[in-house]
Amino acid sequence: MRLGTAAADALLLAAAAIWGSTFIAQKLATEHMGPVAFNGVRFCLGALVLLPFAARRLRTIADPRVRRESVAGGLVAGVAMTFGSSLQQVGMHDTTASNAGFITGLYVIIVPMLGLLAGQRVGWNVWWGAALAVVGLFFLSLFDPGGGAPTWNPGDAWVLCCAFAWAVHVQVIGRAAPRADAQVISVVQFAVTGAVALAASQLLAALAPGSDWGAREALSATDLRAVAWPLAYATLLSTCVAFTLQTVAQGSAPPAHAAILLSLEGVFAALAEAACQAAGWAGLGAPLTRWKLFGCALMLAGVILSQWRFRPAERPASPAGPG
């Protein structure tokens, strides 16, 4: 299903808003449950929720090539999603939601680089738009108006690794979505991510039960009850809705364009943190300063520039030659 530019952009923006707010849910979950186990449960539940819809769609697809593309695209996307989501959730334990939003958003510059390797043409306005978005993300999350150096910790390093995995994921979806079914791709990638993460978490729990990491990965009914609301939010909205919106929209939007729009999740993460701070949720938010607003403005300018259609100046018609 091909969408118009405005419709595809609206879906990508909605996905960015959901993902930005989900950083708060992920941060809450790290206090009670191991990161790999949380992702395993989250994506397994997401696959189960969408399975009936995807099964019905798969039965109605007449072209066997579309079936193969849908399943194969979901498998490859699931591998990238496994690395991206797991590395991000591990990093969330030792960093803030806004830092994670900034560093994850660096895939906005990695995606067009990968596109060049894949032979995609990337316009100069996309590069400048991506650069503006990265600078905006810096002011949004890491800039210290007091002159101090930006804080960096092991959690940030984990999240930086996840940015590369998400860049690969955006490219994979961009190549598969135009030739495949969005719901089938979504369910397959969720199933792959959930199964791998859940198996890995329980393997860690069994091999290192005495370590802090292994103990946190062990599943228990108490931990599941403690993360019920963050898990429900991450499963239903972030996993089922937002990733499906991304897959549908990328059937009509190029990967570099989509990456810049999706990078706005950093803006929404900062807004969500500010809302938590205003509500008095200690440890979850920071005030929305004028520097953060400046970063938001830069990101918006980058998005607009990346989508602007520049037309070459028309050359005057050549004068007619003699007789």
Rosetta blueprint (number, residue, H / E / L):
1 M L
2 R L
3 L L
4 G L
5 T H
6 A H
7 A H
8 A H
9 D H
10 A H
11 L H
12 L H
13 L H
14 A H
15 A H
16 A H
17 A H
18 I H
19 W H
20 G H
21 S H
22 T H
23 F H
24 I H
25 A H
26 Q H
27 K H
28 L H
29 A H
30 T L
31 E L
32 H L
33 M L
34 G L
35 P H
36 V H
37 A H
38 F H
39 N H
40 G H
41 V H
42 R H
43 F H
44 C H
45 L H
46 G H
47 A H
48 L H
49 V H
50 L H
51 L H
52 P H
53 F H
54 A H
55 A H
56 R H
57 R H
58 L H
59 R H
60 T H
61 I L
62 A L
63 D L
64 P H
65 R H
66 V H
67 R H
68 R H
69 E H
70 S H
71 V H
72 A H
73 G H
74 G H
75 L H
76 V H
77 A H
78 G H
79 V H
80 A H
81 M H
82 T H
83 F H
84 G H
85 S H
86 S H
87 L H
88 Q H
89 Q H
90 V H
91 G H
92 M H
93 H L
94 D L
95 T L
96 T L
97 A H
98 S H
99 N H
100 A H
101 G H
102 F H
103 I H
104 T H
105 G L
106 L L
107 Y H
108 V H
109 I H
110 I H
111 V H
112 P H
113 M H
114 L H
115 G H
116 L H
117 L H
118 A L
119 G L
120 Q L
121 R L
122 V L
123 G L
124 W H
125 N H
126 V H
127 W H
128 W H
129 G H
130 A H
131 A H
132 L H
133 A H
134 V H
135 V H
136 G H
137 L H
138 F H
139 F H
140 L H
141 S H
142 L L
143 F L
144 D L
145 P L
146 G L
147 G L
148 G L
149 A L
150 P L
151 T L
152 W L
153 N L
154 P H
155 G H
156 D H
157 A H
158 W H
159 V H
160 L H
161 C H
162 C H
163 A H
164 F H
165 A H
166 W H
167 A H
168 V H
169 H H
170 V H
171 Q H
172 V H
173 I H
174 G H
175 R H
176 A H
177 A H
178 P H
179 R H
180 A L
181 D L
182 A H
183 Q H
184 V H
185 I H
186 S H
187 V H
188 V H
189 Q H
190 F H
191 A H
192 V H
193 T H
194 G H
195 A H
196 V H
197 A H
198 L H
199 A H
200 A H
201 S H
202 Q H
203 L H
204 L H
205 A H
206 A H
207 L H
208 A L
209 P L
210 G L
211 S L
212 D H
213 W H
214 G H
215 A H
216 R H
217 E H
218 A L
219 L L
220 S L
221 A H
222 T H
223 D H
224 L H
225 R H
226 A H
227 V L
228 A H
229 W H
230 P H
231 L H
232 A H
233 Y H
234 A H
235 T H
236 L H
237 L H
238 S H
239 T H
240 C H
241 V H
242 A H
243 F H
244 T H
245 L H
246 Q H
247 T H
248 V H
249 A H
250 Q L
251 G L
252 S L
253 A L
254 P L
255 P H
256 A H
257 H H
258 A H
259 A H
260 I H
261 L H
262 L H
263 S L
264 L L
265 E H
266 G H
267 V H
268 F H
269 A H
270 A H
271 L H
272 A H
273 E H
274 A H
275 A H
276 C H
277 Q H
278 A H
279 A L
280 G L
281 W L
282 A L
283 G L
284 L L
285 G L
286 A L
287 P L
288 L L
289 T L
290 R H
291 W H
292 K H
293 L H
294 F H
295 G H
296 C H
297 A H
298 L H
299 M H
300 L H
301 A H
302 G H
303 V H
304 I H
305 L H
306 S H
307 Q H
308 W L
309 R L
310 F L
311 R L
312 P L
313 A L
314 E L
315 R L
316 P L
317 A L
318 S L
319 P L
320 A L
321 G L
322 P L
323 G L
